[in-house]
């Protein structure tokens, strides 16, 4: 599984994560604040192929965050973003 990008980089309420998968799987995204505290956990079932996931970030406070993506227990990618 490969995470292509997170759009937009400056998040308001909704953000979009582009995922490429060579097989069906489970994606877990942990959103951490700048102090490393868990702010949100997102879980999605991923189908084989390319897809765009809609992520609701409206409940996060304004600030900087890191989204860590995992396929099962395997770390895939870390993406930094700002919430306005």
N, C-alpha and C positions, 0 to 999 in steps of 0.2 A: 504494500500500500504506500502511496506517495501523496504528500500534501503539496499541491502546486502553489497556492497563494491564499491570502485572506484579503478581501476587498470590502470596503475601503480601508486604508490604513488608519484613518481618523474615523472611529466608529461612533455612531449616534445611537440608534436603537437596534437596527438590523445590520448584520454583516454576513458575508458569503464566503464559504470555504470551498475551494475546488479540490476534489479528491480523485485520484486515479488508483484503481484497484485491479489487481490481476485475478482476484477471487473474492467471493463474498466474505464479509468479516464484520467486526465490531470496532468502531472508532470511539475512543474516550478522549475528550479534550478537557484538560484541567486549566482553569484560568486563575492565575496568581497575581496578587497585587505586587507593588514594588518592594514590599517588605517580605515577600515570600509566603504570605497567607493565602490559603485557598479561598477564592471569591466565588467560584462557580464551577460546577462539573456538568459537562454536556456529553451525552451518550447517543450514538447513532448507529443504526444497522446500515452497512455499506454493501452495495451490490457490485458485481464485477463491471468494470468499465469506468468511464468518467462521469462524475456527477458534481453538482453544486449544492451544498448544504446551506440552508438559511439558519443563521444563529441569532437568537434573540439576546441582545446585550443590554436591553433597556433597563434592567434592574441593577446594573453596575454603577457605582459612583464615578464622577469625573476623575480621571487620572490615567496613569500608565499601568499597563498590564502585560503579562506574558501568557500566551496560550501554548501549553505543552500537549502535543497530540501523541496518542498511543494506539497501537493495534494490539488488542489484548494487553499483555504486559510489556510489549516491545515499544520502546521510545522511537517515534518517527521524526518529529520536527518541533522546534520551538519558534514561535512567531511573536514579536513584540508589536503592541499596538497602543494607541491612545484612545480613551473614551472621552467624548465631549459632553 
